[in-house]
Every structure is written in C-alpha cells, then in structure tokens.
C-alpha cells in the first residue's frame, strides 16, 4: 500500500478532487500554505494500492498544470526590510509536488 501526499495550488484542487472521487479514490483534503509565495495550497492524502500509483499520478498531471504568474515577493520575516526590494518577478506556479510513501500498516476503525 502507498500514501500519496500531494501538494497543489488551491485553484487546482477542486477539479483534481472531483476527478479522484469520480474514480472512487478516497481523499483527505488539508489546507496548507506555501513558503515562497505565501499562497494557499491544498495538501491531499490519497491511500492506494501499489498498482494504482501510476493511474493516480496521471490524474494529478492532467488536472494540475504549470503556468507563469507575476508576483511581488513578501519581505522575509524577522528582517528590517531595508535591503528588500519588492520588484515583481515571474515564477512558475501550479503543477503538483507528489510524495509516494510506503505504508507499513493501515487500519480503519
């Protein structure tokens, strides 16, 4: 058994959740925040059998596309901000960070 811990942008989460549920995967949704952009993310926990890993990854790839976004970085915490120049930068957002973790034991009570 595997646990897919998947971090996606908030805007990608609804279509991804819909697709996973449509295919009868059980999903737990957690709110999270990214460190660089300080933007809302969604972390999904998906418990699946080993042979389902590639199918679930394919669904994630289909629903979570990378795109370019221009943002103004948030000043670092704890600093005075005197040397921080908040110029807009273009960054790649979207896509997904997927961690495939072996599950030693699963119990549902």
N, C-alpha and C positions, 0 to 999 in steps of 0.2 A: 504494500500500500504506500501511496505517496501523498504528501501535502504540498499543494501549490500555493505559495504565498506570493500574491501578485499585487503590485502597486501600480495604479493607473491614475490619470487625471480625472477629477470629478466629472467633467463633461463626457468622458468615455465610459464611465461606469454604468449608466442606465442601459445603453444598448448591449453592453457586454453581459450584464446581469440577465437581461431578457433572453439573450442567446443561450447562455449556460442553463438557465432554468428550463427553457424550451427543450433542451436536450437531456433533461432530467438529472442535471448535476446539482448537488446540494452545495450551497454557497453561503458563507458568513461574510457580511459586509462590515468593515470598520472604517471610521473616519480617521484620516491622518493628515499631516501637513508636511510638505517638502521643505528641506533645509535651504536650498539655494534661492528659490523664488518665493518662499514663504506662502505658497499657494496650496489650496485644498487638494488633497488626494483622496483616493479611496483604496483601502487595502482589502483584498478579497482572500479568504481562506477557502480552498477547494480540496476536499478529501476525495481521492480517486484511486482506482486500481492501477497497477503499473502499466497495463496495456492501454489505458485511457490517456496517458500523459500527452502524447503527440496530438491526439484529437483536440484536447482542451487547449493546448498551445496554439493550434491552428485557429481556433475560435478567437482566442485573445489577439492573435496577429491580425485577423480580419477586422475586428472591432476597434482596435486601438492603434491608430495611425500616427506617425510622427508628423509634426508640422512646425513651421517657423513662427515665432512670436517676438515682437519687440517689447522689451520690459525695461523699467528703471529699477535697478537693484536696490534692495533695502540696505541701509547702513549697518555695519556689523554691530552686534550687541556689545556693550561694555566699552566701546571706543568713544572718543570725544567727537568724532565725525569731522574733525578739522581737515584731515587729509583725504576724506572720502568725497569723490566727485561723482554724483549720481547721473551719469550720462546714460541715455538709453542704449541698450545692446540687443542684438538679435540672437535668440537662442532657439535650439530645437526643443520642443515640448511634445508631449504625447508619447505614444508607444506604451511600453509596459516594462517593468522590472519583474522578472519571474524567478522565484527561488523554488527549486524542486527538492523537497526534503523527504528522506526516508522516514516512514512511520513504523516504529518498532511495535507499537500496540495501539489499538483503537477500541474504545469501549463506549457504547451508547446506553445510557440508563434512563 
